[in-house]
Amino acid sequence: MRSRERDGRVGAGVAQEPRRFYDGGTLPSEDGPGEPPDPGSDPRIVLERHAEEDVELFELERRIAYRDRHLGELLVPADAHFRTDLTSVPALFTWLVPKTGAHLPAALLHDALVAGRDDPTSYVSTDGHVVDRVAADRVFRDAMADTGTGVIRRWIVWTAVTVATVFVGRAVPWSRAKHWSYRVAAGTTIVTVLYLGYSATGDLVDRSWPGAVDVPWMGERTWWVEALGGLSGAIVLPLALSLLWGQLRMAGAIAGVMLAVLLHVTVGLAAIGATYLALERLARRSPVLGWTLAATVVVAAITTFGLVTLS
């Protein structure tokens, strides 16, 4: 039976029910038939670390069981070959959504419910459901609520996985035309927000940048009024663009506002991260050159500090 869950429509809030997660037992092995799920026991997350091609992955030594409100009992993983990177979040955003935390059981569940680029799904639905990717995203959101994950964080995470589903998701319940309409809406939102953010930044620093347009909600005003205008535009315009997303408009609204509001923070963190990786690579390949660069930076900092302080 295929899940009837569809486009992640926004409904009533989900009440926290932590007992929906419980110990899923163990998989059958050469040593025995394994242990069955135990609804009376708390979930036990036992991980074995593997390093594969410089990527840190984990194997679940015990299964996780979750009783979904629509799909019934789900057991993950379905086989011993399943690997997870815990919460799949880029390092750039771990300050917002860490790799572990209250949401970890839900993240492990979602990892097993969705197929990776080269990996199959790894779950058992005891009620015989086939869980498509959109339903898996909804399960993830509800499961985060059951673990006590904050409402803002779980909607942000759901939005992130929904955007991933729109662009790269397989096994979606949409027609090809509808899937492409979501992709066009998402692409239009991203490009528009980035372009207007670029233009608004030029307005804020009073620079005429190539290709930028004047944004009327900022104009020639004092800097703090322009900043307030820019912030309001970063909220209002993505909300308007989210109407292009149809039934996924909540994901469109959250994605657009997050991208617009955190644009400069993200660029700054990306620059810091890229600098760190470049320096790390330099130090690894040529320690002498790395120490020389570090000494140069320290001397320049001391010199600048002295000149500025004494002038």
C-alpha positions as CSV (number, residue, x, y, z in Angstrom):
1,M,0.0,0.0,0.0
2,R,1.4,3.4,-0.9
3,S,1.3,6.1,1.6
4,R,-1.5,8.7,1.1
5,E,0.6,11.5,2.6
6,R,1.3,14.1,0.0
7,D,2.7,17.6,-0.2
8,G,3.5,18.4,3.4
9,R,0.3,20.4,3.8
10,V,0.2,22.5,7.0
11,G,-2.3,21.2,9.5
12,A,-2.8,21.3,13.2
13,G,0.2,21.3,15.5
14,V,1.5,17.9,16.5
15,A,1.5,17.2,20.2
16,Q,4.7,15.8,21.7
17,E,4.4,12.0,22.3
18,P,7.8,10.7,23.1
19,R,6.6,7.1,23.6
20,R,6.1,6.9,19.8
21,F,9.8,6.1,19.7
22,Y,10.8,2.8,21.3
23,D,13.5,0.1,21.2
24,G,13.4,-1.6,17.8
25,G,15.4,-4.6,18.9
26,T,18.2,-6.1,16.7
27,L,18.4,-7.5,13.2
28,P,18.8,-11.2,12.6
29,S,22.4,-12.3,12.2
30,E,24.6,-15.4,12.1
31,D,24.4,-15.4,15.9
32,G,20.7,-15.6,16.1
33,P,17.3,-14.4,15.0
34,G,17.7,-11.0,16.6
35,E,15.5,-9.2,19.2
36,P,11.9,-8.1,18.4
37,P,10.8,-4.5,19.0
38,D,9.7,-3.6,22.5
39,P,7.1,-0.8,22.7
40,G,7.7,-0.7,26.5
41,S,11.4,0.2,26.3
42,D,13.0,3.5,25.5
43,P,14.9,3.7,22.2
44,R,18.5,2.8,22.4
45,I,20.8,4.5,20.0
46,V,24.0,2.5,19.8
47,L,26.3,3.6,17.0
48,E,29.5,2.1,15.6
49,R,31.7,4.6,13.8
50,H,33.1,4.0,10.3
51,A,35.5,6.2,8.3
52,E,34.9,5.7,4.6
53,E,37.0,7.8,2.2
54,D,37.5,10.5,4.9
55,V,33.7,10.6,5.5
56,E,32.5,9.8,9.1
57,L,29.6,7.4,9.0
58,F,27.8,5.4,11.6
59,E,26.1,2.0,11.8
60,L,23.2,1.4,14.1
61,E,23.8,-1.6,16.2
62,R,20.2,-1.6,17.5
63,R,17.1,-0.7,15.5
64,I,14.9,2.3,16.2
65,A,11.1,1.9,16.2
66,Y,8.7,4.7,15.6
67,R,4.9,4.5,15.5
68,D,3.8,7.2,13.0
69,R,0.3,8.7,13.2
70,H,-0.5,7.8,9.6
71,L,1.8,4.9,8.7
72,G,1.9,2.8,11.8
73,E,5.1,1.1,13.0
74,L,8.3,1.9,11.2
75,L,11.5,0.0,12.0
76,V,15.0,1.2,10.9
77,P,17.3,0.1,9.6
78,A,16.1,-2.9,7.5
79,D,19.6,-4.4,7.0
80,A,23.0,-4.3,8.5
81,H,24.6,-2.4,5.6
82,F,22.8,0.9,6.4
83,R,25.1,3.8,7.2
84,T,24.2,7.3,8.4
85,D,26.0,10.6,8.9
86,L,23.6,11.5,11.7
87,T,21.8,14.7,11.0
88,S,22.7,15.5,7.4
89,V,23.5,19.2,7.7
90,P,26.4,21.1,6.1
91,A,29.1,22.2,8.5
92,L,28.3,25.8,7.6
93,F,24.9,25.5,9.4
94,T,25.7,23.3,12.4
95,W,25.5,26.4,14.6
96,L,21.8,26.4,13.7
97,V,21.1,22.7,13.5
98,P,23.7,20.5,15.3
99,K,24.6,17.0,14.1
100,T,23.2,15.5,17.4
101,G,20.6,16.6,19.9
102,A,17.0,16.0,20.7
103,H,16.2,15.6,17.0
104,L,18.8,12.7,16.5
105,P,16.3,9.8,16.6
106,A,14.1,11.6,14.0
107,A,17.1,12.3,11.8
108,L,18.2,8.6,11.9
109,L,14.7,7.6,11.0
110,H,14.5,10.0,8.1
111,D,17.9,8.9,6.8
112,A,16.7,5.3,6.5
113,L,13.3,6.3,5.0
114,V,14.9,8.2,2.1
115,A,17.2,6.8,-0.6
116,G,20.5,8.5,-1.0
117,R,22.0,9.1,-4.4
118,D,23.6,5.6,-4.5
119,D,21.9,4.0,-1.5
120,P,18.6,2.3,-1.1
121,T,16.0,3.0,1.6
122,S,16.4,0.9,4.7
123,Y,13.1,0.6,6.6
124,V,10.4,-1.9,7.4
125,S,6.7,-0.8,7.6
126,T,4.9,-3.5,9.5
127,D,1.6,-2.2,8.0
128,G,3.0,-2.6,4.5
129,H,3.3,1.0,3.5
130,V,5.7,2.2,0.8
131,V,6.9,5.6,2.1
132,D,7.6,8.1,-0.6
133,R,10.0,10.9,0.0
134,V,7.4,13.6,0.7
135,A,5.8,11.4,3.4
136,A,9.3,10.7,4.8
137,D,9.8,14.5,5.2
138,R,6.5,14.8,7.0
139,V,7.3,11.8,9.3
140,F,10.6,13.6,10.1
141,R,8.8,16.8,11.1
142,D,6.3,14.9,13.3
143,A,9.0,12.7,14.8
144,M,11.0,15.8,15.7
145,A,8.0,17.1,17.6
146,D,7.8,13.8,19.5
147,T,11.4,14.1,20.6
148,G,10.8,17.6,22.0
149,T,12.7,19.4,19.2
150,G,11.8,23.1,19.3
151,V,9.0,24.2,16.9
152,I,11.3,26.7,15.0
153,R,14.1,24.2,14.5
154,R,11.9,21.4,13.3
155,W,10.2,23.6,10.7
156,I,13.6,24.9,9.5
157,V,14.9,21.3,9.2
158,W,11.7,20.2,7.5
159,T,12.1,23.0,5.0
160,A,15.7,22.0,4.3
161,V,14.8,18.4,3.5
162,T,11.7,19.5,1.5
163,V,13.9,21.8,-0.7
164,A,16.3,18.8,-1.1
165,T,13.3,16.7,-2.1
166,V,12.2,19.3,-4.7
167,F,15.7,19.4,-6.4
168,V,17.1,15.9,-6.0
169,G,14.4,13.8,-4.5
170,R,13.4,10.5,-6.0
171,A,10.3,8.4,-5.3
172,V,8.1,11.5,-5.0
173,P,4.3,11.4,-5.4
174,W,4.2,14.2,-8.0
175,S,3.7,14.2,-11.7
176,R,6.8,15.2,-13.7
177,A,5.1,18.6,-14.5
178,K,4.3,19.3,-10.9
179,H,7.8,18.3,-9.8
180,W,9.2,20.8,-12.3
181,S,6.8,23.5,-11.2
182,Y,8.2,23.1,-7.7
183,R,11.8,23.3,-9.0
184,V,11.0,26.4,-11.0
185,A,9.4,28.0,-8.0
186,A,12.3,27.2,-5.7
187,G,14.9,28.3,-8.3
188,T,13.0,31.6,-8.9
189,T,12.9,32.2,-5.2
190,I,16.6,31.5,-4.7
191,V,17.8,33.6,-7.6
192,T,15.5,36.5,-6.8
193,V,16.4,36.6,-3.1
194,L,20.2,36.5,-3.9
195,Y,19.9,39.2,-6.6
196,L,17.8,41.5,-4.4
197,G,20.1,40.8,-1.4
198,Y,23.1,41.8,-3.6
199,S,21.3,45.0,-4.7
200,A,20.1,45.9,-1.2
201,T,23.7,45.4,0.2
202,G,24.9,47.9,-2.4
203,D,22.2,50.3,-1.3
204,L,23.1,49.9,2.3
205,V,26.8,50.7,1.8
206,D,26.0,53.4,-0.8
207,R,27.7,51.7,-3.7
208,S,26.5,51.3,-7.2
209,W,27.4,47.7,-8.0
210,P,27.4,46.1,-11.5
211,G,24.0,44.9,-12.4
212,A,22.3,46.0,-9.2
213,V,19.0,47.8,-9.1
214,D,17.7,50.4,-6.7
215,V,15.4,48.8,-4.1
216,P,12.6,51.3,-3.2
217,W,12.2,49.9,0.3
218,M,15.6,51.2,1.2
219,G,16.4,54.3,-0.9
220,E,18.6,57.2,0.2
221,R,17.9,57.3,3.9
222,T,19.9,57.1,7.1
223,W,21.7,53.8,7.5
224,W,19.4,52.4,10.3
225,V,16.3,53.2,8.3
226,E,17.8,51.5,5.3
227,A,18.7,48.5,7.4
228,L,15.1,48.2,8.8
229,G,13.8,48.6,5.2
230,G,16.2,45.8,4.1
231,L,15.0,43.5,6.9
232,S,11.4,44.1,6.1
233,G,12.0,43.4,2.4
234,A,13.9,40.2,3.4
235,I,10.6,39.0,5.0
236,V,7.9,40.4,2.8
237,L,9.3,39.5,-0.6
238,P,10.1,35.9,0.2
239,L,6.5,35.5,1.6
240,A,5.2,36.8,-1.7
241,L,7.5,34.5,-3.7
242,S,6.3,31.5,-1.6
243,L,2.9,31.7,-3.4
244,L,4.7,30.3,-6.4
245,W,5.3,27.1,-4.4
246,G,1.6,26.1,-4.3
247,Q,1.0,23.4,-1.7
248,L,4.6,23.7,-0.6
249,R,4.2,27.4,0.2
250,M,5.2,27.0,3.8
251,A,8.5,25.5,2.8
252,G,8.9,28.3,0.3
253,A,8.2,31.0,2.8
254,I,10.6,29.6,5.4
255,A,13.3,28.9,2.9
256,G,13.0,32.4,1.3
257,V,13.0,34.3,4.6
258,M,15.9,32.2,6.0
259,L,18.0,32.7,2.9
260,A,17.3,36.5,2.8
261,V,17.8,37.2,6.5
262,L,20.9,35.0,6.9
263,L,22.4,35.8,3.6
264,H,25.2,38.0,5.0
265,V,25.8,35.7,8.0
266,T,26.1,32.7,5.6
267,V,28.5,34.6,3.3
268,G,30.7,35.6,6.2
269,L,30.8,32.0,7.6
270,A,31.5,30.7,4.2
271,A,34.5,33.0,3.8
272,I,35.8,32.1,7.3
273,G,35.3,28.4,6.5
274,A,37.0,28.6,3.1
275,T,39.9,30.5,4.7
276,Y,40.3,27.9,7.4
277,L,40.3,25.0,4.9
278,A,42.8,26.8,2.7
279,L,45.2,27.4,5.7
280,E,44.7,23.8,6.8
281,R,45.7,22.5,3.4
282,L,48.6,24.9,3.2
283,A,49.9,23.8,6.7
284,R,49.5,20.1,5.7
285,R,51.4,20.4,2.4
286,S,54.1,22.9,3.6
287,P,54.4,23.3,7.4
288,V,57.3,25.8,7.0
289,L,55.2,28.0,4.7
290,G,52.3,27.7,7.1
291,W,54.3,28.9,10.1
292,T,55.9,31.7,8.0
293,L,52.4,32.9,7.0
294,A,51.2,32.8,10.6
295,A,54.3,34.8,11.8
296,T,53.7,37.3,9.0
297,V,50.1,37.8,10.1
298,V,51.1,38.2,13.8
299,V,53.8,40.8,13.0
300,A,51.4,42.7,10.7
301,A,48.8,42.7,13.5
302,I,51.2,43.9,16.1
303,T,52.5,46.6,13.8
304,T,49.0,47.8,12.9
305,F,47.9,47.8,16.5
306,G,50.9,49.9,17.5
307,L,50.5,52.4,14.7
308,V,46.7,52.8,15.3
309,T,47.1,53.1,19.1
310,L,49.9,55.6,19.1
311,S,48.7,57.8,16.2
